[in-house]
Amino acid sequence: RLTEGTFYVTAAIEMESSVALVGAGAGTIIEKNCNDYAIEAVGGAGSELTGVQLRDITVTRDSGDTNDVALIWFTYADSSSITDVTCRAAYSYSIRAYLCDGIRIQGCEADYTGGGTGVMYAIWANTCTSALIVACYVHGGSSTDTFYGLVSTGTGVLIQGNSVANLQGNVVCGIISNGAESTVVNN
């Protein structure tokens, strides 16, 4: 468990199966300044991570860090959760989950004030099955290109009770679900 305070990272915090990184709320800040993720959970086909938990923290980047990588990157991290996490000033992605079956992204905030200028994805559950994106809030961003708020490209995903506001770009997409048997409700 992390206490309140700012923790500076120059390489990704690497999560493992059945490990929880828990902060004390918004006052626990992970600030990255590197060409890497702030936090990553990386498994592989046949060697998936399971039960990774990230909750009650704020993740951001140093203003001089213009590396086009996500603040939080989970791949092959099944039955994992990202809960009550605030991402601030991401340069491109705030939270990206790829091939994470049963992942739960809940109560998260993506604040893009001071973010990047290219294609932006706030929260993207990419090729995840049976995922939940619930009660998240994306706001405050502008891009010279396309800005995506919440995106799901998996099967059986529930996107519920989310809010997307004040995004600007050449093309702005608030919530996109492009997968079979997925549900978008009460957003």
C-alpha positions in Angstrom: 0.0 0.0 0.0 1.3 3.4 -1.0 0.8 6.4 1.3 0.0 9.9 0.0 2.8 11.6 -1.8 4.3 11.8 -5.3 6.4 8.8 -6.5 8.6 9.6 -9.5 9.3 6.7 -12.0 11.8 6.5 -14.8 10.7 3.0 -15.8 7.3 1.2 -15.6 6.1 -0.3 -12.4 5.7 -3.9 -13.5 2.7 -5.7 -12.0 2.5 -9.4 -11.4 -0.4 -11.9 -10.9 -2.4 -11.6 -7.7 -0.7 -8.3 -6.8 -2.5 -5.1 -5.8 -1.0 -1.7 -6.1 -3.2 0.4 -3.8 -2.8 4.1 -2.9 -4.4 6.3 -0.3 -6.6 8.1 -2.9 -6.0 11.1 -5.1 -3.1 12.2 -3.0 -1.0 9.1 -4.0 0.6 10.2 -7.3 2.7 8.2 -9.7 4.5 10.6 -12.1 6.3 9.1 -15.1 9.2 10.7 -17.0 10.3 8.0 -19.4 9.7 6.4 -22.8 7.7 3.7 -21.0 4.4 3.2 -19.2 3.9 4.4 -15.7 2.3 1.1 -14.7 2.2 -2.1 -16.7 0.8 -5.6 -16.3 2.2 -7.7 -19.2 1.4 -11.4 -19.6 1.5 -13.4 -22.8 -0.6 -15.9 -24.8 -0.6 -19.0 -22.6 1.1 -17.1 -19.7 -1.6 -14.6 -18.8 -1.4 -12.7 -15.6 -4.5 -12.9 -13.4 -5.9 -10.9 -10.5 -3.8 -7.8 -11.0 -5.4 -4.9 -9.1 -4.6 -1.2 -9.4 -6.7 1.2 -7.3 -7.0 4.5 -5.4 -4.1 6.4 -7.1 -3.4 9.2 -9.5 -1.1 8.6 -12.5 0.4 11.4 -14.5 3.5 12.4 -16.6 6.1 15.0 -16.2 5.3 18.0 -18.4 8.6 17.4 -20.3 7.6 13.7 -21.1 6.2 13.7 -24.6 6.6 10.0 -25.2 3.6 8.5 -27.0 2.9 5.7 -24.6 0.0 4.9 -22.3 0.1 5.9 -18.7 -1.4 2.5 -17.8 -0.9 -0.6 -20.0 -2.4 -4.0 -19.3 -2.0 -6.9 -21.8 -3.0 -10.5 -21.2 -4.0 -9.5 -17.7 -7.2 -11.5 -17.2 -9.7 -11.0 -14.4 -7.8 -7.9 -13.3 -9.1 -4.5 -12.2 -8.3 -0.8 -12.5 -10.5 1.0 -9.9 -10.8 4.6 -8.8 -7.7 5.6 -10.7 -7.3 9.2 -12.0 -5.1 9.7 -15.1 -4.0 13.3 -15.7 -2.3 14.9 -18.7 -1.7 11.7 -20.7 0.1 12.4 -23.9 -2.0 9.8 -25.8 -3.6 6.9 -23.9 -4.6 7.1 -20.3 -5.6 3.4 -19.8 -5.2 0.8 -22.4 -6.1 -2.9 -21.9 -5.3 -5.3 -24.7 -6.4 -9.0 -24.8 -7.5 -8.8 -21.1 -10.5 -11.1 -20.6 -12.7 -10.2 -17.7 -11.0 -6.9 -17.0 -12.9 -4.3 -14.9 -12.2 -0.6 -15.3 -14.4 1.2 -12.8 -14.6 4.6 -11.3 -11.7 5.9 -13.3 -11.1 9.5 -14.5 -9.1 10.6 -17.5 -8.4 14.3 -17.3 -6.7 15.5 -20.5 -5.9 19.1 -19.5 -2.4 19.6 -20.8 -2.4 16.4 -22.9 -0.9 15.7 -26.3 -1.8 16.6 -29.9 -2.0 13.4 -31.9 -4.7 10.7 -32.0 -5.8 10.3 -28.4 -7.6 7.4 -26.7 -8.7 8.0 -23.1 -9.8 4.5 -22.1 -9.5 1.6 -24.6 -10.4 -2.0 -23.9 -8.9 -3.5 -27.1 -9.9 -7.0 -28.0 -11.0 -7.8 -24.4 -13.9 -10.2 -23.8 -16.4 -10.0 -20.9 -14.9 -6.6 -19.8 -16.6 -3.9 -17.8 -16.1 -0.2 -18.2 -18.3 1.3 -15.5 -18.7 4.8 -14.0 -15.7 6.4 -15.6 -15.3 10.1 -16.5 -13.3 11.4 -19.5 -12.9 15.2 -19.9 -10.9 18.2 -20.8 -8.9 17.3 -23.9 -8.1 18.6 -27.3 -6.3 17.1 -30.2 -5.3 18.3 -33.6 -6.4 14.8 -34.8 -9.0 12.3 -33.5 -10.0 12.1 -29.9 -11.6 8.9 -28.6 -13.2 8.9 -25.1 -14.2 5.3 -24.2 -13.5 2.6 -26.8 -14.2 -1.1 -26.7 -13.4 -3.5 -29.5 -14.1 -6.8 -27.7 -16.9 -9.3 -27.2 -19.4 -9.1 -24.4 -18.3 -5.8 -23.0 -20.5 -3.7 -20.7 -20.0 0.1 -20.9 -22.3 1.6 -18.3 -22.8 4.8 -16.4 -19.8 6.7 -17.9 -19.5 10.3 -18.8 -17.5 12.0 -21.6 -17.4 15.8 -21.7 -15.4 18.7 -23.3 -13.3 16.8 -25.8 -12.1 18.7 -28.9 -10.4 17.5 -32.1 -10.9 17.2 -35.9 -13.0 14.1 -35.1 -14.4 13.4 -31.6 -15.9 10.1 -30.6 -17.3 9.9 -27.1 -18.1 6.2 -26.7 -17.5 3.5 -29.2 -18.4 -0.2 -28.9 -17.3 -2.3 -31.8 -17.8 -5.8 -30.6 -20.4 -8.6 -30.7 -22.8 -9.0 -27.7 -21.6 -5.8 -26.1 -23.9 -3.3 -24.3 -23.7 0.4 -24.0 -26.2 1.7 -21.4 -27.0 4.7 -19.2 -24.0 6.8 -20.2 
